[in-house]
Amino acid sequence: MVSKPHHLSLSAHGAIEFAAGIATMVAPVVFGFAPAGIIISFALGALLIGMSLPLTTPGSAALGWHRDFDSVLVIGTAIAA
């Protein structure tokens, strides 16, 4: 039996990205990263939080560039790892 795929709502997607941004900012301090790693993680976390906020407001016109941002973030993270 094949089930129909379930999609996340935009507000749920924004909430998950917001939580991921907070975790990205907190993790380097908790795990004792070097100062450069902390600065880079804080910058990426702030960027992720900023990009998540338009998704939590109804009627936002930011879907096109947010999709592109998600794609670039995934590709950039994969290259950096």
Rosetta blueprint (number, residue, H / E / L):
1 M L
2 V L
3 S L
4 K L
5 P L
6 H L
7 H L
8 L L
9 S L
10 L H
11 S H
12 A H
13 H H
14 G H
15 A H
16 I H
17 E H
18 F H
19 A H
20 A H
21 G H
22 I H
23 A H
24 T H
25 M H
26 V H
27 A H
28 P H
29 V H
30 V H
31 F H
32 G L
33 F L
34 A L
35 P H
36 A H
37 G H
38 I H
39 I H
40 I H
41 S H
42 F H
43 A H
44 L H
45 G H
46 A H
47 L H
48 L H
49 I H
50 G H
51 M H
52 S H
53 L H
54 P H
55 L H
56 T H
57 T L
58 P L
59 G L
60 S L
61 A L
62 A L
63 L H
64 G H
65 W H
66 H H
67 R H
68 D H
69 F H
70 D H
71 S H
72 V H
73 L H
74 V H
75 I H
76 G H
77 T H
78 A H
79 I H
80 A H
81 A L
